[in-house]
Amino acid sequence: MIGSLKGKVVFREDNIVVVDVGGVGYEVLLCSKDASEQGLLGEEVALLVRTVVREDSITLFGFMSPLERKVFDLLMTVAGIGPKVAMLILCNMSAEDFVRTVRSNDSRRLCAIPGVGTKTAERILLEMKGKVKGLDVGIPEFPSVHNDLRLALLELGYAPRDVEAVLRDMGIKGDERLEDLIPVALQRLMAR
């Protein structure tokens, strides 16, 4: 099984990159945002990989961090969740945000992902609750104003990864007022 790849990107289209490792091109599926940020033609990349073997295909899924790959693996243990849905979830929220979402039992956050309905979200939360407890990822519990701001920005149509990046940059402590944070967050999102 292929566990990681390091090489030059020789092709990129949407969420597919081809990484040349010693003259062999490996086609890897990444989140499209990761592919556009990390998979620039001619650039060296280092990816963690999960190899998924099916009767009719062998697919490589690429990740930027060990936590992303671990969450992908855990999602694959949920009944009815295959690699494409697991990747879809990780393309719409960071691995850290996913763990926070499961720990806070936030089905609305999962339902905001295109293709994840209420029943799927509830099944994920139910089956993942005990599995993410063992993850020592140093994820702080965020105050409710942080979660409220996230939901407000997502409702306005901003991309989940952009929202998470802005929220990390803002360093919300919890004593701020939501109405004061929204204009600051919107300015930062427009500047991205």
Order of alpha helices (4+ residues) and beta strands (2+ residues): beta-beta-beta-alpha-beta-beta-alpha-alpha-alpha-alpha-alpha-alpha-alpha-alpha
